Amino acid sequence: MSNMAAASGMVYFFLPYTAISLLIYYVALRRKRSSDTKAGKSREVLVVTAHPDDECMFFAPTILQLVQEANTKVNLLCLSTGNYYNHGEVRTKELIASCFTLGLQDAENINVLNDERLKDGQEEEWDTDVIGHHVLQSVKKHNINMIVTFDASGVSGHKNHIACYTAVRNMVGSGKLKKGTKLYFLQSVSIWRKYLIFLDIPFSILLSRHMFLTPPWNMWKSQRAMFAHASQLTWYRLLYIIFSRYMTVNGYHKKSVH
C-alpha cells in the first residue's frame, strides 16, 4: 500500500507540474514573439563552439531564435573539426548540413577551423591566446557586436568548451573587444535539470534573466540538425535528443564590454 501511495503521490505532483510547465512555456513563447517584433539595433552575432555538433546539442534554441529576428545575422566559429577519431572531414560536412537546418544558409557565415594547436580531445589543453586570435579575426571580419559561447563549466565540463569561455573572457580583460559588445555565456546546470526537457523551463525562468526558447513547431529542426551528425549518433545521443533541456531552452549569463 505504501508503494501505491507513493506512486499516486508522484502522479498527483507530476501532472500539475507538467501542466504548469506547459503553461509557462506557452506564456514565455508569447512574450518572446512579442519582443521580437519590436524594432531594435542590428546585431551581428558570433557563436563560438569547440566541436561539430556543439551548435545543435547546446545552442539550437539560441540559433533558431536569432536567425528569425529582424536585423540579426548569425555567424558560427567552430574551433576544431572534431578529428579525435580521424573523422574530421566527415564531421565538418555534417556541421555545415546541421547549420543549414538551423537556418544558417550562407556558408560564408560558417567557419570550421583545422588548427593543429586546437586538437579535439578532453585531455587537450587549448591555448586561449590561439582561440582569442581566431575569435578576433571573426569579430573584425563580420563586425561582431554579440558573442555567444559556453560558460566557465562548459555545460559538460569538457576542457575544450571551457577554453572557449576563458579565451573570450581574456579578450575582455585585454581590451580586444570593442565597447558595447554583448557577451552571452551559456549556463551550465545540474545533471537532474539537464534532462528535464521542457519541464526545466520554470527553473530557467526563475534562475536565468536571459533565455532563448525553441517553440514546439521548430523542435524538429533541432532534432534534424542533430541527426545531420550521423557519425555521432550513439544510443546515448538519441536519449539526449529526447530528454535534454538544451534542445528546448538556453539560459545565459550576460555581460557587456565597457
N, C-alpha and C positions, 0 to 999 in steps of 0.2 A: 504493500500500500504506500509506503514511504517513497518508493521509486516512482510510482504512478503520480503521486502528489508533486514530486519534484519535476517530473516531465510536464505535468499540467501547468505548473508554475512557470516553467520555461516558455511554454506556448503562450500563456497569458502575457508574458513580458515581451516575447519576440514579435508577436503580431502587432500590438500597438506601436512598438518601436519601429517596425518596418513601415507602418502607415505614416508615422510621424516623419521618418527619414524621407519617404517619397514626397510628402507634402513640402518639406523644407527644400528638397531637390527642385521641385516644380517652382516654388517661390524664388529660389536663388537664380534659376534659369531665366525667369521673367525679368528679374531685376537686371541681370546681365544683358539681356537683349535690349532692354530699355536704355541702359547706359551706353551700349554700343552704337545706338542710333544718333547720339549726340556728337556734333562736330568737335573735333579735337586736333591737337597738334599732330603732324605727321610723325610716324615712328619708323625708324629703321632698326630692326631687331636682329641681334645675333644670338643664336642658340649654340652654346659651346658644349659638346659632348665628347666622351672618351672613345667610344666604340660604335660601330654599326649595330643597330637595334636599340641603343640608348634613346634615340629620338622618339621611338614609339613605346618602348617599355616604360619610360618615365615621363616624357614630355608631350605625349599625344594630346591631352586636353588643352595644353597651352598653345601648341602649334595650330590645332584645329580652330581654336577661337580667334587667334591673331590673324590667320590668313583670311578670315571672313570680315575683319574690321576694315572700315574705310581708312584711307591714308596710312596704311600699315604694310610694310614689306618685311617678310621673314627670310633670314639667311641662316644657313646651318654650317658650322665648322665642326667637323669630326676629326679628332686629333690622331686617330690611327685607323688602319684598315682592319683591325681585329684579326691579325695574322698569327695568333697564338698556335693554331693547328694548321698553319700554312694554307688557309682558305681566304687570304686577304683579297684576292681579285674577285672571288665569288661574293664575298661579303660586301665589297664596295658596290657591286651591281645590285645586290639586294637592298642596300641602303638607299640607292637612287630610286628604285621601284617603290620602296616604303615612303620616301619623301613625296613622290608624285601622288601617292594615295592620300597623304595628309594634306595635300594642297600646295606643295612647293613645286610648281610646274616648270620653273626655269632652272635648267642645270647650272646656269651661271651663279645661282644663289646657293649651290651646294658644293662645299669644298671638303674633300676627304684627303687627309694628309698621309703620306707614306715616308715619315721621317724616322731614320734608324735610331734616333735618340729618344723616340717615343714608341717603344715596343709594347705591344699588348701583353699584359700579364699581371696577376695580383701581386707578385713579388717585385715587379719592376718599379724602380724609383724614378719617376719622371722629373726632369729638370724644369722647374717652374719658370725659369728665365726663357727657356726654349718655347714653352707654351705661351708665355706672355708675348714673345716676338711674333708668333703666328696670329695670336688674337689681335694684336695691334695692327698687323697688316690688313686683316679683315675689317677692323674698325675704320681704318683710313680708306680702304677701297670702297666700302659701302656707306661711309659717313654715318656710322652706327651711333645711336643715342639711347639704346636699351640692350643690355646683355642679360641673357638667361643661362644659368648653369646650376651645378649641384651646390649643396651646402657643405659645411665642414665635415659632415658624417657621410656624405656621398651616397645617401639612400641605403646602399647595401654594404657600406664600409669598404668598398673597393678602393685601393690606393690610387688608381688612375682617375677615378671620379673625384676624390678628394684633392688631387693635384690640380684639377680644373678650377676648383674653388680657390685654392691657395694662390694660384697664378693670378687670377682676376683680382683678388684682394691685394696682392702685392703691387699690381698695376695701379691701384688706387693710391696706395701708400707712397709710390714713387712719382705720382703726378702724371702718369702717362695717359690717363683718360680725361677727356675734356669735362669741364664743369657742366653739371646738369644731366650727365649720363645716368640713367636709371639702371640699377643692378637688382636682379631677381635671383635669389638663391633658393632652390627647390628644397622644401622642408623634408627632412627625414623623419619617419615616425616609427613607433614601436612595432614589433612583429605582429602583435594582435590587431593593431589598426591597419597594418599594411594589406591585410587580406579580408577586409570588411566590405569590399566593393562600394556601392552607393551608401551603405549603412554607416560609412565613416563621415558622411557629409555633415551631420550635426556637430561632430567633434571638430571638423575642419573649419566650420563657420565660427565656432567658439574660439579656436586657437590660431586661426590664420586671418589676418586682415586683408591679405591679397590672395585671390583664389581664381583659378580657371576651371571651368566645368565642361565636360563632354555631354551634350544633350543626347537623349536616347536615340534620336534619329541619325546621329553621327557615330554612334558606338561601333557600328560595323566598319567604319573607316579605321578606327584604332585597331580593331581585330584584324582587318585585312592587311594593314601595314605590318603587323606582327607576323602574319603568315607569309609576307614577302620575304622574310628572313628564313627561308626553308631550311638552310643548313644548320639553324639553331633550334629547330622545333623539337626539343626533347619533351618527354611527358610532363616534366615539372614546368616547362614553359607554357604548355597548354593549360595547366592549372592556374598559372599566373594570369593568362589572358582572361580566364573566367572570374577569378576572385580578387585580383589586385585592385586596390583603390586608385593606383596611379593610372589606370586605364580610364578612370572616371573623373578624378579630381586632382588638381595640383594646388598645394598651398605654398606660399613663398614668404621668405624674409626679404623685405625690400629696403634697399639703400640708395642714396643719391650721392653723386660725386660733388663735393663742394669746393 
